[in-house]
Structure formats: C-alpha cells, structure tokens
Amino acid sequence: MAQVNEYANIVKRIIREYGAVKPSVGDIRVETVCDDAQGHYELVYSGWSRSTRVHGPVLHHDGKVWVEHDGTSPGVVDDLLAAGIPAEHVVLAFQPPNVRPHTGFATG
C-alpha cells in the first residue's frame, strides 16, 4: 500500500507541474483533479483548438498510471519513469490494446 501511496504523490506532483502550463496551441483550459478520498488523480485538457473541440484526460491514476496523451517534450511518460514509477505500472492508453503488450509498459 505504501507503494501505491508513493505513486499517488508522484502523480499529483507531475499533474500539478503540467497543470501549471497552458498549452501553446488553441484556447485550452488545463484542469487538475486530485481526489485523495477516492484515490483518483487526473490532468484534463478542455477547450478549443481552431474549430476542433478538445476535452479529455492526459493522465490519470487509479491504481495504475494511465497516459492518455503524451504530446509534450520530453514527455510525461519520461517524467513518470524518472520519478520512480516502473514501466509495469504505466499504461500507454493512447496505444491500441493489441499493441500494448509490445511496448514494455503495462497492458491495462
């Protein structure tokens, strides 16, 4: 359980860091959700990029860390690994389920 709590602290820190930076393209709001009572942590983008609606999670943690979008450089996945979360606890959700077993990360 201590390991899960430590992952939550890492994810909260990374979510807050990314949440402090507004995307450079579009009129996008960055939302951070940190619910300690339920153990759920999320970074969400919401708004418009030209005529396209943007709304959805970038990263969320609910036992494993699900990366829904990694459009930053060097990348949120790199930050998670560098902070000590092992690849087997990170799901590259932006990859199709049939590809995930070949990524070296968790499958789901």
N, C-alpha and C positions, 0 to 999 in steps of 0.2 A: 504494500500500500504506500509506503514511503516513496517508492519509485514513481508511482502514479502521481503523487502529490508534487514531487520534484518536476515531473514533466509539465504539470499544470502551471507551476511557477515559471518555467522556461517559456511555455506557450504564451502566458499572459504578458511576459516581458516583451517577447517578439511582436505580439499583437499590438501592444501599446507603441512600440517603436515604429512599426509600419503604419499604424493608425494616425501617427503624428505627421505623416507625409501625404499631401494631396497629390493624386495622380496628375501627371503633366498634360494629359490629353482629356478634353471634354469637361463637362460640369459634373464631376463625380464627388459625392459625399462619401467619406470613409467612416464606418461605424464600427466601434469595438463593443463586444458583448462579453462580459466576464461575470459568470454566474457561479460563484463558489458553492452555493447551496446545492445546485444540481450538477456541479462538475462539468459545466459546458462553457467553452470559450470560443469566440468566433470573431473574425475580421470580415466585414461585409462592405462591398462597393455598391453604391446606389446613385443613379443619376442618368445623364445623357452624354453620349459621345457622338457629336454631329446629330444625325437623325436616328440613332440607334439607342434603345433603352439598355442600360447596364444595371443589373441588380443580381447580386448573388454573393455567396461566400468565396473568400480567397483561401481561408484557412480556418479549420475548426478542430477542436479536441473534445473527444468524448470517450476516452479510454485509449484510443489511438489518435494520432495526429493526421487529419485528412487535409491534404493540399489540393484544393480545387482549381487553383490557378497560380502559376508561378511565372508572372510576367515581369519580374524585376531582375536587376543585375547587381550583385552576383546571384541572388535568388534566395527565396525564403527557405527552400529545402536545404541549401548550403548552410544557412544560419541555424536551422534546427539541428543539423548534424554537428556543426561546430560547437553548439551549446551542450551537446551530450546526449541528445535523443538518438538512439540507434536506428538504423535504416529499417529494421524489422518492426518498428513501432510507427513508421511513417507510411501512409498510403498515398500514392500518386494518383489521386482520384481523377485527374484530367486525362489519365491513360485509360483506354478501354479495359474492361475486366480480363479479357483474354490476353492482353499484353502485360499486365501487371506481374505475373509470375516470372517474367524475363527481365524485370527492371532492377532486381536486387533489393527492392523495398517490400513492405507488407502488401498483401493482396486485398485486404479488406477486413 
